Amino acid sequence: METNYDLIIIGAGPIGLSCGIEAKKANLKYLILEKGCLVNSLYNYPINMTFFSTSEKIEIGGVPFVSNNIKPTRPEALEYYRRIAVSNHLQIRLQEEVKRISPVGNQYQVQTSVACYLSKSIVIATGFYDIPVLMNVPGEDLPKVVHYYKEPHFYALQNVTVVGASNSAVDAALETYRKGAAVTMIVRDAAIGERVKYWVKPDIENRIKEGSIKAYFNSTVIAIREKEIDVKTPEGNITLPNDYVIALTGYQPNFDFLRKAGIHLSNDQNLQPDYNPETMETNQKNIYLAGVVCGGMNTHLWFIENSRDHAEKIIAAILKKQS
């Protein structure tokens, strides 16, 4: 098995695949490593999810993304990126988690769950979807609490609490409500999030207004038990009947992994990684960032459509060093 590369790309999401395409164009010896399945984060999105971006804005490699509607769906995206990987014959190893990156001379040693590689350069394109932001309340570890939402049928005829007011939280609330769940939303802020998809926002606001979905704003969950939850509201603490909690409170990059790779993070709550926006190179020589991981805790700053050019910047920087 080949173990020595010009470039190792960590993460086989859309931006990792884009980096692989550009590396192949540049005749670099590259390898993409992914701890899960192909485009693992997209695979774990809700089954019925519709993208905010139009299909042409999440194309990569100059290959058109043709969808049935203006806004593509999760199944369409999975098929598109699969075809991208296959048609470009990208060198990808799936279900192989990177454990450690260590400098060895003028290269890096990349230790995975199954092998060890050497590479002159590294791209970290690991996204942010693997680690949920926890509420840190008693009972959050109960089996009834989930931080990922897939589909609504399981929650039919149950008392369901959705925590959060982002796109994922709104989708979960509406879908479970329409499958017959008694849905309550617990929202930390004073209103539904401003970044909620514009064609969905009126729907959730009207369901709340008519009372079909109960919402407590400026409120937080303070305890979870088998059949009820405690909520802190502006009017005081209340107890609600509850069968399941869907806590969609956001996600974060693997900051420990970045730190262990030697990448500096800002000292504030944003934990912003240190990198050059012109080349995407971090404070660690020849280690680059691509995609959402660049934003630290500000995971809303980067997404597929505005980070597709990261791959071109990175490969251009690598080639410039070689010239």
N, C-alpha and C positions, 0 to 999 in steps of 0.2 A: 504493500500500500504506500502510495506517495505521501511524503510527510513534509516536504519543503516547498514553500510557496512565496510568490511575490506579495500576495495579498490574501488575507483571510477576512471574510465578512461574517460578522456574527449577527444572525437574524435573517430569516427568509420571508420577511414581510415584503410588501410592495417596494419599499425603498431599498431593502437589502437585495432584492431581485434586480432593481434598477442599477445598483452598484455592480452586480455581477455582469449585467449586459455591457456596461461601459468598460469593465475590466477586460472582458472578452474582446471587445472591439480594439482595445489597446494592446492586445496580445500579451496581457499579463497572465502569469500562472496564478490562478485564484481558486478559492474554495469558499462556499457558503455553508456555514454551520447553523443548524436550527435545533433547539431543544424539543420542539414539538412537531406538529405537522406543517406542511406548506402553508404559508400565510396564516400562522397559528392564531394570531389575534383576531383576524377576520372570521376564522372558523368559529371562534368562541363568542362572536357577536350574537345577539338575538336572531332567531331563525327568520323572523319576518322583517328584519331591519331594512330600511331604505336609506341610502346615503344622502347626505346634505348636498354634496357636490354632484354636478352633472358628469356623465360618463367620460366625456373628453378631458375633463380636468383631473381624472385619476388614471389616465393612460400612462404607460411607461414604454420605453424602448421604441417609440415611434409607431407602435401597433395600435390601430383603432379599437376602441372599446364600444361595441355595438350592443345596446340594451333595448329592451322592449318599450321602455318609457324614458323620459328625460332624466329621471333620477334612478340610477341602477340599484338593484337589490343585492343582498348578501349572496344568494346563490349565483347570480350573474357574475359578481366580483370573484367568487371562488373559482368559477370556471374560466374566467378571463385570465387570472393570474396563473392558474394551472397551465393553460395553453401557452402563456408567455414562457414559463419555465421549461416546458417540453419542447416548444418550437425553437427555442434558443439553445437547447442542449446544455442548460446551465449545470455547472458542477455543484451539486447540493448534497449534503448529508443530513438527513432528518433524524429526529429522536436522538440527537447527540448534543448534550448540554455542555457549554463551555464553563469550566470550573475556575480556571485561573489563567491570567496572562502575566508572564514574567519576562523581564529583559534578559537576553543571553547574548553578550557581545553586541553586535550591531543589528541583532534580530530580536524577535519575541518568540518565546515558547508558549504555545497555546495548549493547555491541558484540558481535555474533554472527559466525558463520562466513559469513553471507550478508547481513546487514543491520545497521542501527543504529536503536535505539529510545530514546525518552525516557519516563521513568516517575516519578511522584511517590514511589512506594513499591516495594520489592523484597521478595519472599519467596524464600529459598534453601531448597529442599527436595530437595537432590541426593543424599541417602542416603549410603552408604559403600561400595558394592559394586564400584566401578570401579577401585580401586587396591589390589592385594594387598600384604600385609605380606611382604616378601622374607626369605628365610633368609640371604642375603648370604654364600653359600658358592661356591667354585670349581665351575663347571659348571652353575650354576643357569640360565644362559642357553642351554643346549642345547635343541634342539627336543623332546627326550623329556620335558622338564619342563613341567608345566602347573599353573596356579594356579586354574583353573576346571574343574569336572567336569560333564559333561552326561549321558552314558549309558554303560553298561558293556560293550557288545558289542566295541568297539574293542580292549579290553584282554584279551579271551579268550585263554587259553593262553599268557599272558605273565607274566614276573616283574614284579609291580607293587608299588611302595612307596607307601604313603599316609602323608603327614606330617601329624600333627595328631590331635586326639581330640574335635573338636567334632561337631555334628550332621552337617555336610557331609562330614567325614572318615569318620565311622562309616558313613554311607550309601554312600559310595564304596567303602569296604572291603568291606561286606557284598554290595553289588551285583556288584562285579567278582569277588569270590570265588565267587559263585553262577553266574557265567558261565565259570568254569573257570580264572580267573587264580590264580597263586600269590601270595598277598597277605601283605605284611609291613607292620605299622604302626610308625612311629617317633613316640613320644609324649614330649614334653618333661617332662610331669608324671608323678606316681606312679600315676595311674589314668585311666580314661576320664572325660571331663568330666562334672561333675555336672549340667550343663544339657542333656545329651543327652536326646532325647525318651524319655519313660518307657516307651513300648512297644517301643523299639528297644534301649535300654541292656542289658536281660538277654540279648538276642540276640547282641550283639557280645561281651559278657563271656563268654558260654558258648562262642562260637566260638573265642575266645582260650584259654579254659580247656582245651578239648578238643584244641587244637593245629591246628585247621583254618586259623586265621589266626594268624600269628606276630606277637607284639608285643614291642617293646623300650621299656620305660618309663624315665623319667629319662634319656632319650637324645636325641641330636641328630644330624642329618646334617652331616658336616663337609666332604664333597667328593662330586662327581658326575662320573662318566665315562660313556662310551658304553654299556658293558655291565655296570657295577658302581657301587656307592656305598660310601663310607666312613662309618661311624657311630661316634660316641662314646657308649659305654655305661658304666654303673657298674663293669663288669668289665674295661673297657679298649676300645680301638678295634678294630672289626671291619670286614671287607669282605664285602659281600653281592652276589650276582648281581642284575642289575636291567635291565629293558627300558624301564620308564616310571616316572616319579616324579609322583605327584599331590600337590602341596604345598598343602594346604588349611590354611594357617597364619593365616588371618584377613585382614580387609580394613580399609581406613581411608578416612575422608573426604578430599576434596581440600583439604588444609590450605593449600596455596599459593594456591588460588583465594580462600579465606576471608581470608587475609592481604592479598592484593592488593586485596580489597574494603574493607580497613581494619578488619576485625573482630579484636579482641584475642583471643589464645589464652593459656591459662595457661602458666607457665614450666616446669611439671613434665611428666612423661612422658604425662600424660593429654591434654594440648593441648586443654583444655576451652574452647570458645568463650564469649565474654562476652555474655550476654543476660539479659533480665528474664523470669523464668518466668511472670509474670502476663500479660505482653503479647507475649512472644517477640521483643521488639525488642532488637537488639544495641546495642553501644556506638556504632554508626553510625546516626544518626537515620534512621528510616523504612526501615531494612533489618532484616528479620525472618528468623528461622530456624524451620524446621518439620521434625519427624520425626527420623530417626536422626542426622542431622548435628549435632543439639544435644549429643550425648554425647561428642564428641571421639573419643579412642581407646577409650572405654568404649562400644563399639558394641552391647553387649548390653543397655544400659539402656533404649533406646527401640526400639519396633517399631510395627507398624500399630495394634494394639489399644490401646496406651496413649498414642498421639500423635495420634489422630483429632481430639481437641479443640483441637489447635494452630490449626487453621484458624479455628475460631470465635473464639479468643482474638485472633488477628491481625486479623481483619476488624473485630471489636469495637473494637480499639485504633485502627485506621485511621478508623473512623466517628466515634469520640470526638474525634479530632483535627479532624475536619471540622466538628463541631457548634459 
